[in-house]
């Protein structure tokens, strides 16, 4: 079974395969096994403490590794505490490795320096990311080491370092052949690395884009932007960066160093990122929230594409309903549920279109503060059911995956004369939207807004017009494929 898997990977483009000898439970003829490999092999035999399955003695494990070298393994992986017990032999290259499943230690550079004295051809360091800056520490080791170094972080927070270590000089990175058989936390499959994140095309000059959020796993932005990058044959890569609120300024501070050209910004950073921007467009200046950052040394430019995307989505629907009106939003009564960055952007855009805007939120103080700052009205959250409006907008994350059974509005409250708009796009058919349709309301889903804002972002990031139909297709395909 193992060799069949190796053959399949080699046929699909894998240039190096790790043979995990600690997973083999029966006696095996290593010489024969290594002779039949379809591509070069790293022979590895891990203890449980290092994430492996080896259950016999340490002496037996070292003997297995020595045998793998004698029998012609292309590479052998040796933890740093046993590297001096396994001598160099013939042409087998030595990977000296260090694993830490708890943290990225503060003395990682010192550990790396000690590893350079253990006769390595390649150094491998895999630590656990507890914050996004741990990835930066690992990538700097890849970039600055005189000895080829593969350094990345494990765990959800460390996924991007697995993808980017090659850009920073690592000779290769690690992936698994099956999503069901991940050998380390945060490990991606070979197909994900190849197809979703274009690993083989990443080079030192590749410009990086991404989305910063917390959480970030639900974001469809990487799928959409990478599809547009492929279509336009650009040397860019778009990644998800999980950035907790307390690390926002630190992360934005290293974006120039990492080669990041642009970022999509979403919950919880749209308002907080303003302090990191030194060049604002008119929307951002008025809204005081940004969803797009563009980095051009030494400046960080801020934009808000949510505003125009949302207003254009509503304007199109009202033009269809009232084609005789010059500006169908003028004078319309809009009730916005929520008082965060999305609500602020939409309220600003609607006010500029001369609509009458009212804001409600569970925390009335936040709703009132937002309304006061934009010269709108505010009502108590409990009064939203009795407020007569022409357009009702959900600007909260209520109903977003994975809490899809929730809605900010009860089904018996809908008025069929009202246009209902949900800014949540994953899933597209939220409970809020489903119940509005059952009440015969005209609806706008978050997908329409998402497509419009993503298209504007891509143009800001790359200077290239994207295929809007491709964006819509990729969003719908990703949503339909999601395992709810």
Secondary structure, 3 states (H helix, E strand, C coil): CHHHHHHHHHHCCCCCEEEEHHHCCCCCCHHHHHHCCCCCEEEECCEHHHCCCECCCHHHHHHHHHHHHHCCCCEEEEECCCHHHCCCCCCCEEEEEEEECCCCCCCHHHHHHHHCCCCCCEEEEEEECCCHHHHHHHHHHHHHCCCCEEEEEECHHHHHHHHHCCCCCCCCCCCECCCCCCCCCCCCEHHHHHHHCCHHHCCCCCEEEEEEECCCCCCCHHHHHHHHHHHHCCCEEEEEEECCHHHHHHHHHCHHHHCEEEEEECCCCCCHHHHHCCEECHHHHHHCCCCEEEEECCEEEEECHHHHHHHHHHHHHHHHHCCCCCCCCCCCEEEEECCCHHHHHHHHHHHHCCCEEEEECCCHHHHHHHHHHCCCEECCHHHHHHCCCCEEEECCCCCCCCCCCCCCCCHHHCCCCCEEEECCCCCCCCHHHHHHHHCCCEEECHHHHHHHHHHHHHHHHHCCCCCHHHHHHHHHHHHHHCCC
